[in-house]
Amino acid sequence: MKGLGSHIPIERRRFLHSLIFPSFFLVLIFTVKLIETLEGVSFAGYGVRPLTKEGLWGILFSPLIHGDWQHLYSNSISMFVLGVTLFYFYNKIAYKVFFLIYLLSGIGLWLAARDSWHIGASGLIYGLTGFLAVSGIIRRHIRLIAISFLIIFFYGSLVWGAFPLKINMEYSWEGHFWGGLSGILLAVLFKNEGPQRPKSPLEDEEEEDEDTEEDPYWMKTTVES
C-alpha cells in the first residue's frame, strides 16, 4: 500500500520539505524572544563576546538572540526566504551548509570583532546570501545562476553592511562580514556537491566520439603481417 506522500508531486514535496527547517528556526528564535519578554530578562549575555571564555557560548546561541522585537522582525523575513531557497535548490547539502555558516560565522566573530556582546541572526542571513549569490555562478548551472542573480538583485545592497562604515557602527558589521565570507567560502568548497550543471547534447556527443575513436596504429598491441 502506497503512503500518502507518494500521491504528492515530487516538486511539491520538495517545496514542502524546504519549508520545514526554516519554519522551525523561526519558531525557535521567536520562542526565545517571547521567553525574554514574559520573564523580563535578557539573554544578551549568551551572545558572542570576542576572545573571552564566556563569549564562546555565543557561537552556539547568539543567532537565536535578538535585542528587541524590531530586530527580530527585520531578520525573520530574510531568514525565511533565504532558508527556503537554500533547502529547495540545494536540498542535498542544505543542512551541511546552514550549520557550517552558523558555526564559522560565530567563530570568526569570536576571533575578530569589537569588544561587545554580538547577537542576532544577521550573520546567518549574510552567509546564506553569500552562498546563494556565488554558488550558482561558479557551478555554471542556468537555473542556479538565475537564483544567484535574483539574490544579488534583492540582497546585493547588504554588502555595505559588512564593512566598518560610519552608518554601521551601531550594528555588528563584523558578524555580517564573517557570515558573508563563510557563505562565499562554502560556495567554493562545495561547488562539486549538490546540484550540478546538466551536460548539453553536444558534450554527450563529444564524449561518445572520444569513447569510440580508434586507437592510432602505434598504440595497438598487435600488428597484422
Rosetta constraint file for C-alpha pairs under 8 A:
AtomPair CA 2 CA 6 HARMONIC 6.36 0.50
AtomPair CA 3 CA 7 HARMONIC 7.65 0.50
AtomPair CA 4 CA 8 HARMONIC 7.35 0.50
AtomPair CA 5 CA 13 HARMONIC 7.68 0.50
AtomPair CA 8 CA 12 HARMONIC 6.62 0.50
AtomPair CA 8 CA 13 HARMONIC 6.19 0.50
AtomPair CA 9 CA 13 HARMONIC 6.22 0.50
AtomPair CA 10 CA 14 HARMONIC 6.08 0.50
AtomPair CA 11 CA 15 HARMONIC 6.16 0.50
AtomPair CA 12 CA 16 HARMONIC 6.14 0.50
AtomPair CA 13 CA 17 HARMONIC 6.08 0.50
AtomPair CA 14 CA 18 HARMONIC 6.19 0.50
AtomPair CA 14 CA 88 HARMONIC 6.46 0.50
AtomPair CA 15 CA 19 HARMONIC 6.62 0.50
AtomPair CA 15 CA 88 HARMONIC 5.98 0.50
AtomPair CA 16 CA 20 HARMONIC 6.95 0.50
AtomPair CA 17 CA 21 HARMONIC 7.93 0.50
AtomPair CA 17 CA 87 HARMONIC 7.86 0.50
AtomPair CA 17 CA 88 HARMONIC 7.80 0.50
AtomPair CA 18 CA 22 HARMONIC 7.48 0.50
AtomPair CA 18 CA 83 HARMONIC 7.94 0.50
AtomPair CA 18 CA 84 HARMONIC 5.26 0.50
AtomPair CA 18 CA 85 HARMONIC 7.65 0.50
AtomPair CA 18 CA 86 HARMONIC 7.93 0.50
AtomPair CA 18 CA 87 HARMONIC 4.75 0.50
AtomPair CA 18 CA 88 HARMONIC 5.06 0.50
AtomPair CA 18 CA 91 HARMONIC 7.51 0.50
AtomPair CA 19 CA 23 HARMONIC 5.93 0.50
AtomPair CA 19 CA 84 HARMONIC 5.71 0.50
AtomPair CA 19 CA 87 HARMONIC 7.80 0.50
AtomPair CA 20 CA 24 HARMONIC 6.18 0.50
AtomPair CA 21 CA 25 HARMONIC 6.13 0.50
AtomPair CA 21 CA 83 HARMONIC 7.96 0.50
AtomPair CA 22 CA 26 HARMONIC 6.29 0.50
AtomPair CA 22 CA 79 HARMONIC 7.50 0.50
AtomPair CA 22 CA 80 HARMONIC 5.56 0.50
AtomPair CA 22 CA 83 HARMONIC 5.41 0.50
AtomPair CA 22 CA 84 HARMONIC 6.23 0.50
AtomPair CA 23 CA 27 HARMONIC 6.25 0.50
AtomPair CA 23 CA 80 HARMONIC 7.02 0.50
AtomPair CA 24 CA 28 HARMONIC 6.18 0.50
AtomPair CA 25 CA 29 HARMONIC 6.35 0.50
AtomPair CA 26 CA 30 HARMONIC 6.10 0.50
AtomPair CA 26 CA 76 HARMONIC 6.78 0.50
AtomPair CA 26 CA 79 HARMONIC 8.00 0.50
AtomPair CA 26 CA 80 HARMONIC 7.33 0.50
AtomPair CA 27 CA 31 HARMONIC 5.98 0.50
AtomPair CA 28 CA 32 HARMONIC 6.31 0.50
AtomPair CA 28 CA 64 HARMONIC 7.38 0.50
AtomPair CA 29 CA 33 HARMONIC 6.37 0.50
AtomPair CA 29 CA 64 HARMONIC 5.00 0.50
AtomPair CA 29 CA 65 HARMONIC 6.77 0.50
AtomPair CA 29 CA 72 HARMONIC 7.99 0.50
AtomPair CA 30 CA 34 HARMONIC 6.06 0.50
AtomPair CA 30 CA 72 HARMONIC 7.66 0.50
AtomPair CA 31 CA 35 HARMONIC 6.16 0.50
AtomPair CA 32 CA 36 HARMONIC 6.40 0.50
AtomPair CA 32 CA 64 HARMONIC 6.96 0.50
AtomPair CA 32 CA 65 HARMONIC 6.83 0.50
AtomPair CA 33 CA 37 HARMONIC 6.23 0.50
AtomPair CA 33 CA 65 HARMONIC 6.95 0.50
AtomPair CA 33 CA 66 HARMONIC 6.96 0.50
AtomPair CA 33 CA 68 HARMONIC 7.75 0.50
AtomPair CA 33 CA 69 HARMONIC 7.44 0.50
AtomPair CA 34 CA 38 HARMONIC 6.06 0.50
AtomPair CA 35 CA 39 HARMONIC 5.87 0.50
AtomPair CA 36 CA 40 HARMONIC 5.61 0.50
AtomPair CA 36 CA 41 HARMONIC 4.94 0.50
AtomPair CA 36 CA 42 HARMONIC 5.70 0.50
AtomPair CA 36 CA 43 HARMONIC 7.07 0.50
AtomPair CA 37 CA 41 HARMONIC 6.80 0.50
AtomPair CA 43 CA 47 HARMONIC 7.50 0.50
AtomPair CA 43 CA 65 HARMONIC 6.65 0.50
AtomPair CA 44 CA 62 HARMONIC 7.83 0.50
AtomPair CA 44 CA 65 HARMONIC 6.74 0.50
AtomPair CA 44 CA 66 HARMONIC 7.65 0.50
AtomPair CA 44 CA 67 HARMONIC 7.33 0.50
AtomPair CA 44 CA 117 HARMONIC 6.77 0.50
AtomPair CA 44 CA 118 HARMONIC 7.85 0.50
AtomPair CA 44 CA 119 HARMONIC 6.68 0.50
AtomPair CA 45 CA 55 HARMONIC 7.95 0.50
AtomPair CA 45 CA 117 HARMONIC 6.90 0.50
AtomPair CA 46 CA 54 HARMONIC 7.84 0.50
AtomPair CA 46 CA 55 HARMONIC 6.97 0.50
AtomPair CA 46 CA 57 HARMONIC 6.14 0.50
AtomPair CA 46 CA 58 HARMONIC 5.26 0.50
AtomPair CA 46 CA 61 HARMONIC 6.23 0.50
AtomPair CA 46 CA 62 HARMONIC 6.40 0.50
AtomPair CA 47 CA 55 HARMONIC 6.38 0.50
AtomPair CA 47 CA 57 HARMONIC 6.92 0.50
AtomPair CA 47 CA 58 HARMONIC 3.97 0.50
AtomPair CA 47 CA 59 HARMONIC 7.38 0.50
AtomPair CA 47 CA 61 HARMONIC 6.21 0.50
AtomPair CA 47 CA 62 HARMONIC 4.23 0.50
AtomPair CA 47 CA 63 HARMONIC 7.99 0.50
AtomPair CA 47 CA 65 HARMONIC 7.27 0.50
AtomPair CA 47 CA 117 HARMONIC 5.64 0.50
AtomPair CA 47 CA 118 HARMONIC 5.41 0.50
AtomPair CA 47 CA 119 HARMONIC 5.07 0.50
AtomPair CA 48 CA 55 HARMONIC 4.56 0.50
AtomPair CA 48 CA 56 HARMONIC 6.25 0.50
AtomPair CA 48 CA 57 HARMONIC 6.84 0.50
AtomPair CA 48 CA 58 HARMONIC 3.96 0.50
AtomPair CA 48 CA 59 HARMONIC 6.10 0.50
AtomPair CA 48 CA 62 HARMONIC 6.12 0.50
AtomPair CA 48 CA 106 HARMONIC 7.33 0.50
AtomPair CA 48 CA 109 HARMONIC 7.19 0.50
AtomPair CA 48 CA 110 HARMONIC 6.07 0.50
AtomPair CA 48 CA 116 HARMONIC 7.91 0.50
AtomPair CA 48 CA 117 HARMONIC 5.53 0.50
AtomPair CA 48 CA 118 HARMONIC 5.00 0.50
AtomPair CA 48 CA 119 HARMONIC 6.68 0.50
AtomPair CA 49 CA 54 HARMONIC 7.26 0.50
AtomPair CA 49 CA 55 HARMONIC 4.11 0.50
AtomPair CA 49 CA 56 HARMONIC 7.17 0.50
AtomPair CA 49 CA 58 HARMONIC 7.20 0.50
AtomPair CA 49 CA 110 HARMONIC 6.28 0.50
AtomPair CA 49 CA 115 HARMONIC 6.37 0.50
AtomPair CA 49 CA 116 HARMONIC 5.62 0.50
AtomPair CA 49 CA 117 HARMONIC 4.87 0.50
AtomPair CA 49 CA 118 HARMONIC 6.40 0.50
AtomPair CA 50 CA 55 HARMONIC 6.20 0.50
AtomPair CA 50 CA 56 HARMONIC 7.83 0.50
AtomPair CA 50 CA 109 HARMONIC 6.62 0.50
AtomPair CA 50 CA 110 HARMONIC 4.04 0.50
AtomPair CA 50 CA 111 HARMONIC 5.82 0.50
AtomPair CA 50 CA 112 HARMONIC 6.56 0.50
AtomPair CA 50 CA 113 HARMONIC 6.04 0.50
AtomPair CA 50 CA 114 HARMONIC 7.02 0.50
AtomPair CA 50 CA 115 HARMONIC 6.00 0.50
AtomPair CA 50 CA 116 HARMONIC 7.29 0.50
AtomPair CA 50 CA 117 HARMONIC 7.97 0.50
AtomPair CA 51 CA 55 HARMONIC 7.11 0.50
AtomPair CA 51 CA 56 HARMONIC 7.86 0.50
AtomPair CA 51 CA 110 HARMONIC 5.80 0.50
AtomPair CA 51 CA 111 HARMONIC 5.96 0.50
AtomPair CA 51 CA 112 HARMONIC 7.93 0.50
AtomPair CA 52 CA 56 HARMONIC 6.71 0.50
AtomPair CA 55 CA 59 HARMONIC 7.71 0.50
AtomPair CA 55 CA 110 HARMONIC 7.25 0.50
AtomPair CA 55 CA 117 HARMONIC 7.85 0.50
AtomPair CA 56 CA 60 HARMONIC 7.94 0.50
AtomPair CA 56 CA 110 HARMONIC 7.00 0.50
AtomPair CA 57 CA 61 HARMONIC 6.29 0.50
AtomPair CA 57 CA 62 HARMONIC 7.95 0.50
AtomPair CA 58 CA 62 HARMONIC 4.62 0.50
AtomPair CA 58 CA 106 HARMONIC 7.26 0.50
AtomPair CA 58 CA 118 HARMONIC 7.94 0.50
AtomPair CA 58 CA 119 HARMONIC 7.77 0.50
AtomPair CA 59 CA 102 HARMONIC 7.91 0.50
AtomPair CA 59 CA 103 HARMONIC 6.33 0.50
AtomPair CA 59 CA 106 HARMONIC 4.48 0.50
AtomPair CA 59 CA 107 HARMONIC 6.15 0.50
AtomPair CA 59 CA 110 HARMONIC 7.41 0.50
AtomPair CA 60 CA 102 HARMONIC 7.95 0.50
AtomPair CA 60 CA 103 HARMONIC 7.20 0.50
AtomPair CA 60 CA 106 HARMONIC 7.54 0.50
AtomPair CA 61 CA 65 HARMONIC 6.89 0.50
AtomPair CA 62 CA 106 HARMONIC 7.97 0.50
AtomPair CA 62 CA 118 HARMONIC 6.89 0.50
AtomPair CA 62 CA 119 HARMONIC 4.60 0.50
AtomPair CA 62 CA 120 HARMONIC 5.81 0.50
AtomPair CA 62 CA 121 HARMONIC 7.38 0.50
AtomPair CA 63 CA 102 HARMONIC 7.84 0.50
AtomPair CA 63 CA 119 HARMONIC 6.09 0.50
AtomPair CA 63 CA 120 HARMONIC 4.55 0.50
AtomPair CA 63 CA 121 HARMONIC 4.13 0.50
AtomPair CA 63 CA 122 HARMONIC 7.47 0.50
AtomPair CA 63 CA 123 HARMONIC 7.56 0.50
AtomPair CA 63 CA 124 HARMONIC 7.35 0.50
AtomPair CA 64 CA 119 HARMONIC 7.74 0.50
AtomPair CA 64 CA 120 HARMONIC 6.31 0.50
AtomPair CA 64 CA 121 HARMONIC 6.56 0.50
AtomPair CA 65 CA 119 HARMONIC 5.70 0.50
AtomPair CA 65 CA 120 HARMONIC 5.33 0.50
AtomPair CA 65 CA 121 HARMONIC 7.63 0.50
AtomPair CA 66 CA 71 HARMONIC 6.01 0.50
AtomPair CA 66 CA 72 HARMONIC 5.71 0.50
AtomPair CA 66 CA 119 HARMONIC 5.99 0.50
AtomPair CA 66 CA 120 HARMONIC 4.90 0.50
AtomPair CA 66 CA 121 HARMONIC 7.78 0.50
AtomPair CA 67 CA 71 HARMONIC 6.09 0.50
AtomPair CA 67 CA 72 HARMONIC 7.59 0.50
AtomPair CA 67 CA 119 HARMONIC 7.36 0.50
AtomPair CA 67 CA 120 HARMONIC 7.52 0.50
AtomPair CA 68 CA 72 HARMONIC 6.44 0.50
AtomPair CA 69 CA 73 HARMONIC 6.06 0.50
AtomPair CA 70 CA 74 HARMONIC 6.06 0.50
AtomPair CA 71 CA 75 HARMONIC 6.53 0.50
AtomPair CA 71 CA 120 HARMONIC 7.85 0.50
AtomPair CA 72 CA 76 HARMONIC 6.07 0.50
AtomPair CA 72 CA 120 HARMONIC 7.74 0.50
AtomPair CA 73 CA 77 HARMONIC 7.12 0.50
AtomPair CA 74 CA 78 HARMONIC 7.69 0.50
AtomPair CA 75 CA 79 HARMONIC 5.95 0.50
AtomPair CA 75 CA 121 HARMONIC 6.65 0.50
AtomPair CA 75 CA 122 HARMONIC 6.55 0.50
AtomPair CA 75 CA 125 HARMONIC 7.66 0.50
AtomPair CA 76 CA 80 HARMONIC 6.10 0.50
AtomPair CA 77 CA 81 HARMONIC 6.15 0.50
AtomPair CA 78 CA 82 HARMONIC 5.92 0.50
AtomPair CA 78 CA 125 HARMONIC 6.79 0.50
AtomPair CA 79 CA 83 HARMONIC 5.82 0.50
AtomPair CA 79 CA 121 HARMONIC 7.83 0.50
AtomPair CA 79 CA 124 HARMONIC 7.71 0.50
AtomPair CA 79 CA 125 HARMONIC 5.78 0.50
AtomPair CA 80 CA 84 HARMONIC 6.06 0.50
AtomPair CA 81 CA 85 HARMONIC 6.22 0.50
AtomPair CA 82 CA 86 HARMONIC 6.17 0.50
AtomPair CA 82 CA 125 HARMONIC 7.32 0.50
AtomPair CA 82 CA 128 HARMONIC 6.32 0.50
AtomPair CA 82 CA 129 HARMONIC 7.00 0.50
AtomPair CA 83 CA 87 HARMONIC 6.21 0.50
AtomPair CA 83 CA 128 HARMONIC 7.36 0.50
AtomPair CA 84 CA 88 HARMONIC 5.92 0.50
AtomPair CA 85 CA 89 HARMONIC 6.04 0.50
AtomPair CA 85 CA 90 HARMONIC 7.89 0.50
AtomPair CA 86 CA 90 HARMONIC 5.37 0.50
AtomPair CA 86 CA 91 HARMONIC 6.91 0.50
AtomPair CA 86 CA 94 HARMONIC 5.97 0.50
AtomPair CA 86 CA 128 HARMONIC 7.54 0.50
AtomPair CA 86 CA 132 HARMONIC 7.18 0.50
AtomPair CA 87 CA 91 HARMONIC 4.58 0.50
AtomPair CA 87 CA 94 HARMONIC 5.24 0.50
AtomPair CA 87 CA 95 HARMONIC 7.79 0.50
AtomPair CA 89 CA 144 HARMONIC 7.70 0.50
AtomPair CA 89 CA 195 HARMONIC 7.71 0.50
AtomPair CA 90 CA 94 HARMONIC 5.46 0.50
AtomPair CA 90 CA 194 HARMONIC 6.05 0.50
AtomPair CA 90 CA 195 HARMONIC 6.55 0.50
AtomPair CA 91 CA 95 HARMONIC 7.86 0.50
AtomPair CA 91 CA 194 HARMONIC 7.55 0.50
AtomPair CA 92 CA 194 HARMONIC 5.62 0.50
AtomPair CA 93 CA 97 HARMONIC 6.13 0.50
AtomPair CA 93 CA 193 HARMONIC 7.24 0.50
AtomPair CA 93 CA 194 HARMONIC 5.91 0.50
AtomPair CA 94 CA 98 HARMONIC 5.98 0.50
AtomPair CA 95 CA 99 HARMONIC 6.14 0.50
AtomPair CA 96 CA 100 HARMONIC 6.07 0.50
AtomPair CA 97 CA 101 HARMONIC 6.11 0.50
AtomPair CA 97 CA 183 HARMONIC 8.00 0.50
AtomPair CA 97 CA 186 HARMONIC 6.97 0.50
AtomPair CA 98 CA 102 HARMONIC 6.16 0.50
AtomPair CA 98 CA 124 HARMONIC 7.98 0.50
AtomPair CA 98 CA 128 HARMONIC 7.51 0.50
AtomPair CA 99 CA 103 HARMONIC 6.16 0.50
AtomPair CA 100 CA 104 HARMONIC 5.77 0.50
AtomPair CA 101 CA 105 HARMONIC 5.73 0.50
AtomPair CA 101 CA 124 HARMONIC 6.47 0.50
AtomPair CA 101 CA 127 HARMONIC 5.94 0.50
AtomPair CA 101 CA 128 HARMONIC 7.63 0.50
AtomPair CA 101 CA 179 HARMONIC 6.56 0.50
AtomPair CA 101 CA 182 HARMONIC 5.69 0.50
AtomPair CA 101 CA 183 HARMONIC 6.12 0.50
AtomPair CA 101 CA 186 HARMONIC 7.90 0.50
AtomPair CA 102 CA 106 HARMONIC 6.43 0.50
AtomPair CA 102 CA 123 HARMONIC 7.80 0.50
AtomPair CA 102 CA 124 HARMONIC 6.05 0.50
AtomPair CA 102 CA 179 HARMONIC 7.91 0.50
AtomPair CA 103 CA 107 HARMONIC 6.10 0.50
AtomPair CA 104 CA 108 HARMONIC 6.07 0.50
AtomPair CA 104 CA 178 HARMONIC 7.62 0.50
AtomPair CA 104 CA 179 HARMONIC 7.49 0.50
AtomPair CA 104 CA 182 HARMONIC 6.16 0.50
AtomPair CA 105 CA 109 HARMONIC 6.12 0.50
AtomPair CA 105 CA 123 HARMONIC 6.31 0.50
AtomPair CA 105 CA 124 HARMONIC 7.42 0.50
AtomPair CA 105 CA 127 HARMONIC 7.65 0.50
AtomPair CA 105 CA 175 HARMONIC 6.73 0.50
AtomPair CA 105 CA 178 HARMONIC 4.87 0.50
AtomPair CA 105 CA 179 HARMONIC 4.57 0.50
AtomPair CA 105 CA 181 HARMONIC 7.97 0.50
AtomPair CA 105 CA 182 HARMONIC 6.09 0.50
AtomPair CA 106 CA 110 HARMONIC 6.17 0.50
AtomPair CA 106 CA 123 HARMONIC 7.93 0.50
AtomPair CA 106 CA 175 HARMONIC 7.51 0.50
AtomPair CA 106 CA 178 HARMONIC 7.72 0.50
AtomPair CA 106 CA 179 HARMONIC 7.91 0.50
AtomPair CA 107 CA 111 HARMONIC 6.22 0.50
AtomPair CA 108 CA 112 HARMONIC 6.09 0.50
AtomPair CA 108 CA 178 HARMONIC 5.73 0.50
AtomPair CA 109 CA 113 HARMONIC 5.56 0.50
AtomPair CA 109 CA 174 HARMONIC 6.38 0.50
AtomPair CA 109 CA 175 HARMONIC 5.76 0.50
AtomPair CA 109 CA 178 HARMONIC 6.44 0.50
AtomPair CA 112 CA 174 HARMONIC 7.72 0.50
AtomPair CA 113 CA 174 HARMONIC 5.78 0.50
AtomPair CA 113 CA 175 HARMONIC 7.97 0.50
AtomPair CA 114 CA 174 HARMONIC 7.92 0.50
AtomPair CA 118 CA 172 HARMONIC 6.41 0.50
AtomPair CA 118 CA 175 HARMONIC 7.60 0.50
AtomPair CA 121 CA 125 HARMONIC 6.45 0.50
AtomPair CA 122 CA 126 HARMONIC 6.19 0.50
AtomPair CA 122 CA 175 HARMONIC 6.97 0.50
AtomPair CA 122 CA 176 HARMONIC 6.17 0.50
AtomPair CA 122 CA 179 HARMONIC 7.85 0.50
AtomPair CA 123 CA 127 HARMONIC 6.05 0.50
AtomPair CA 123 CA 175 HARMONIC 4.91 0.50
AtomPair CA 123 CA 176 HARMONIC 4.70 0.50
AtomPair CA 123 CA 177 HARMONIC 7.49 0.50
AtomPair CA 123 CA 178 HARMONIC 6.88 0.50
AtomPair CA 123 CA 179 HARMONIC 4.32 0.50
AtomPair CA 123 CA 180 HARMONIC 7.11 0.50
AtomPair CA 124 CA 128 HARMONIC 6.09 0.50
AtomPair CA 124 CA 179 HARMONIC 5.80 0.50
AtomPair CA 125 CA 129 HARMONIC 6.09 0.50
AtomPair CA 125 CA 179 HARMONIC 7.40 0.50
AtomPair CA 126 CA 130 HARMONIC 6.02 0.50
AtomPair CA 126 CA 158 HARMONIC 7.58 0.50
AtomPair CA 126 CA 176 HARMONIC 5.65 0.50
AtomPair CA 126 CA 177 HARMONIC 7.60 0.50
AtomPair CA 126 CA 179 HARMONIC 5.17 0.50
AtomPair CA 126 CA 180 HARMONIC 4.59 0.50
AtomPair CA 126 CA 183 HARMONIC 7.43 0.50
AtomPair CA 127 CA 131 HARMONIC 6.17 0.50
AtomPair CA 127 CA 176 HARMONIC 7.83 0.50
AtomPair CA 127 CA 178 HARMONIC 7.79 0.50
AtomPair CA 127 CA 179 HARMONIC 4.23 0.50
AtomPair CA 127 CA 180 HARMONIC 4.26 0.50
AtomPair CA 127 CA 181 HARMONIC 6.89 0.50
AtomPair CA 127 CA 182 HARMONIC 5.87 0.50
AtomPair CA 127 CA 183 HARMONIC 4.16 0.50
AtomPair CA 127 CA 184 HARMONIC 7.34 0.50
AtomPair CA 128 CA 132 HARMONIC 6.04 0.50
AtomPair CA 128 CA 179 HARMONIC 7.97 0.50
AtomPair CA 128 CA 180 HARMONIC 7.46 0.50
AtomPair CA 128 CA 183 HARMONIC 5.88 0.50
AtomPair CA 129 CA 133 HARMONIC 5.87 0.50
AtomPair CA 129 CA 151 HARMONIC 6.79 0.50
AtomPair CA 129 CA 155 HARMONIC 7.13 0.50
AtomPair CA 129 CA 180 HARMONIC 7.00 0.50
AtomPair CA 129 CA 183 HARMONIC 7.17 0.50
AtomPair CA 130 CA 134 HARMONIC 6.17 0.50
AtomPair CA 130 CA 179 HARMONIC 7.99 0.50
AtomPair CA 130 CA 180 HARMONIC 5.03 0.50
AtomPair CA 130 CA 181 HARMONIC 7.10 0.50
AtomPair CA 130 CA 182 HARMONIC 7.77 0.50
AtomPair CA 130 CA 183 HARMONIC 4.73 0.50
AtomPair CA 130 CA 184 HARMONIC 4.99 0.50
AtomPair CA 130 CA 187 HARMONIC 7.92 0.50
AtomPair CA 131 CA 135 HARMONIC 5.63 0.50
AtomPair CA 131 CA 180 HARMONIC 7.74 0.50
AtomPair CA 131 CA 183 HARMONIC 4.25 0.50
AtomPair CA 131 CA 184 HARMONIC 5.01 0.50
AtomPair CA 131 CA 185 HARMONIC 7.77 0.50
AtomPair CA 131 CA 186 HARMONIC 6.67 0.50
AtomPair CA 131 CA 187 HARMONIC 5.08 0.50
AtomPair CA 132 CA 136 HARMONIC 6.69 0.50
AtomPair CA 132 CA 147 HARMONIC 7.33 0.50
AtomPair CA 132 CA 148 HARMONIC 5.70 0.50
AtomPair CA 132 CA 151 HARMONIC 6.92 0.50
AtomPair CA 132 CA 183 HARMONIC 7.92 0.50
AtomPair CA 132 CA 187 HARMONIC 7.63 0.50
AtomPair CA 133 CA 137 HARMONIC 7.41 0.50
AtomPair CA 133 CA 147 HARMONIC 7.47 0.50
AtomPair CA 133 CA 148 HARMONIC 4.17 0.50
AtomPair CA 133 CA 149 HARMONIC 6.77 0.50
AtomPair CA 133 CA 151 HARMONIC 5.75 0.50
AtomPair CA 133 CA 152 HARMONIC 5.95 0.50
AtomPair CA 134 CA 138 HARMONIC 6.39 0.50
AtomPair CA 134 CA 148 HARMONIC 6.48 0.50
AtomPair CA 134 CA 184 HARMONIC 6.32 0.50
AtomPair CA 134 CA 187 HARMONIC 6.27 0.50
AtomPair CA 135 CA 139 HARMONIC 6.17 0.50
AtomPair CA 135 CA 144 HARMONIC 7.66 0.50
AtomPair CA 135 CA 148 HARMONIC 7.32 0.50
AtomPair CA 135 CA 184 HARMONIC 7.71 0.50
AtomPair CA 135 CA 187 HARMONIC 4.78 0.50
AtomPair CA 135 CA 188 HARMONIC 6.98 0.50
AtomPair CA 135 CA 191 HARMONIC 6.69 0.50
AtomPair CA 136 CA 140 HARMONIC 6.25 0.50
AtomPair CA 136 CA 141 HARMONIC 5.98 0.50
AtomPair CA 136 CA 142 HARMONIC 7.73 0.50
AtomPair CA 136 CA 143 HARMONIC 7.76 0.50
AtomPair CA 136 CA 144 HARMONIC 4.30 0.50
AtomPair CA 136 CA 145 HARMONIC 4.43 0.50
AtomPair CA 136 CA 146 HARMONIC 7.67 0.50
AtomPair CA 136 CA 147 HARMONIC 7.04 0.50
AtomPair CA 136 CA 148 HARMONIC 5.63 0.50
AtomPair CA 137 CA 141 HARMONIC 7.02 0.50
AtomPair CA 137 CA 144 HARMONIC 7.18 0.50
AtomPair CA 137 CA 145 HARMONIC 5.04 0.50
AtomPair CA 137 CA 148 HARMONIC 6.69 0.50
AtomPair CA 138 CA 188 HARMONIC 7.56 0.50
AtomPair CA 138 CA 191 HARMONIC 7.08 0.50
AtomPair CA 139 CA 144 HARMONIC 7.91 0.50
AtomPair CA 139 CA 191 HARMONIC 6.12 0.50
AtomPair CA 139 CA 192 HARMONIC 7.86 0.50
AtomPair CA 139 CA 196 HARMONIC 6.52 0.50
AtomPair CA 139 CA 197 HARMONIC 6.43 0.50
AtomPair CA 140 CA 144 HARMONIC 7.77 0.50
AtomPair CA 140 CA 145 HARMONIC 6.69 0.50
AtomPair CA 140 CA 197 HARMONIC 6.15 0.50
AtomPair CA 141 CA 145 HARMONIC 5.83 0.50
AtomPair CA 141 CA 196 HARMONIC 6.55 0.50
AtomPair CA 141 CA 197 HARMONIC 4.39 0.50
AtomPair CA 141 CA 198 HARMONIC 7.33 0.50
AtomPair CA 142 CA 146 HARMONIC 6.29 0.50
AtomPair CA 142 CA 197 HARMONIC 7.42 0.50
AtomPair CA 143 CA 147 HARMONIC 6.62 0.50
AtomPair CA 144 CA 148 HARMONIC 6.15 0.50
AtomPair CA 145 CA 149 HARMONIC 6.26 0.50
AtomPair CA 146 CA 150 HARMONIC 6.27 0.50
AtomPair CA 147 CA 151 HARMONIC 6.16 0.50
AtomPair CA 148 CA 152 HARMONIC 6.17 0.50
AtomPair CA 149 CA 153 HARMONIC 5.97 0.50
AtomPair CA 150 CA 154 HARMONIC 6.15 0.50
AtomPair CA 151 CA 155 HARMONIC 5.54 0.50
AtomPair CA 151 CA 156 HARMONIC 6.97 0.50
AtomPair CA 152 CA 156 HARMONIC 4.34 0.50
AtomPair CA 157 CA 161 HARMONIC 7.98 0.50
AtomPair CA 158 CA 162 HARMONIC 7.32 0.50
AtomPair CA 159 CA 163 HARMONIC 7.75 0.50
AtomPair CA 160 CA 165 HARMONIC 7.90 0.50
AtomPair CA 161 CA 165 HARMONIC 7.86 0.50
AtomPair CA 161 CA 168 HARMONIC 6.26 0.50
AtomPair CA 161 CA 173 HARMONIC 5.80 0.50
AtomPair CA 161 CA 176 HARMONIC 6.62 0.50
AtomPair CA 161 CA 177 HARMONIC 7.86 0.50
AtomPair CA 162 CA 173 HARMONIC 4.86 0.50
AtomPair CA 162 CA 174 HARMONIC 6.47 0.50
AtomPair CA 162 CA 175 HARMONIC 7.66 0.50
AtomPair CA 162 CA 176 HARMONIC 4.86 0.50
AtomPair CA 162 CA 177 HARMONIC 4.39 0.50
AtomPair CA 162 CA 180 HARMONIC 7.74 0.50
AtomPair CA 163 CA 168 HARMONIC 7.45 0.50
AtomPair CA 163 CA 173 HARMONIC 5.95 0.50
AtomPair CA 163 CA 174 HARMONIC 7.39 0.50
AtomPair CA 163 CA 177 HARMONIC 6.81 0.50
AtomPair CA 164 CA 168 HARMONIC 6.21 0.50
AtomPair CA 164 CA 169 HARMONIC 6.66 0.50
AtomPair CA 164 CA 173 HARMONIC 6.43 0.50
AtomPair CA 164 CA 174 HARMONIC 7.90 0.50
AtomPair CA 165 CA 169 HARMONIC 6.77 0.50
AtomPair CA 168 CA 172 HARMONIC 7.42 0.50
AtomPair CA 168 CA 173 HARMONIC 6.14 0.50
AtomPair CA 169 CA 173 HARMONIC 7.20 0.50
AtomPair CA 172 CA 176 HARMONIC 6.74 0.50
AtomPair CA 173 CA 177 HARMONIC 6.11 0.50
AtomPair CA 174 CA 178 HARMONIC 6.15 0.50
AtomPair CA 175 CA 179 HARMONIC 5.95 0.50
AtomPair CA 176 CA 180 HARMONIC 6.06 0.50
AtomPair CA 177 CA 181 HARMONIC 6.09 0.50
AtomPair CA 178 CA 182 HARMONIC 5.97 0.50
AtomPair CA 179 CA 183 HARMONIC 6.31 0.50
AtomPair CA 180 CA 184 HARMONIC 6.30 0.50
AtomPair CA 181 CA 185 HARMONIC 6.08 0.50
AtomPair CA 182 CA 186 HARMONIC 6.16 0.50
AtomPair CA 183 CA 187 HARMONIC 6.18 0.50
AtomPair CA 184 CA 188 HARMONIC 6.54 0.50
AtomPair CA 185 CA 189 HARMONIC 6.25 0.50
AtomPair CA 186 CA 190 HARMONIC 5.83 0.50
AtomPair CA 187 CA 191 HARMONIC 5.87 0.50
AtomPair CA 190 CA 194 HARMONIC 7.64 0.50
AtomPair CA 192 CA 196 HARMONIC 7.16 0.50
AtomPair CA 199 CA 203 HARMONIC 6.16 0.50
AtomPair CA 199 CA 204 HARMONIC 6.86 0.50
AtomPair CA 200 CA 204 HARMONIC 6.55 0.50
AtomPair CA 201 CA 205 HARMONIC 6.22 0.50
AtomPair CA 202 CA 206 HARMONIC 6.24 0.50
AtomPair CA 203 CA 207 HARMONIC 6.29 0.50
AtomPair CA 204 CA 208 HARMONIC 6.26 0.50
AtomPair CA 205 CA 209 HARMONIC 6.15 0.50
AtomPair CA 206 CA 210 HARMONIC 6.20 0.50
AtomPair CA 207 CA 211 HARMONIC 6.20 0.50
AtomPair CA 208 CA 212 HARMONIC 6.22 0.50
AtomPair CA 209 CA 213 HARMONIC 5.85 0.50
AtomPair CA 215 CA 219 HARMONIC 6.23 0.50
AtomPair CA 215 CA 220 HARMONIC 6.86 0.50
AtomPair CA 216 CA 220 HARMONIC 7.02 0.50
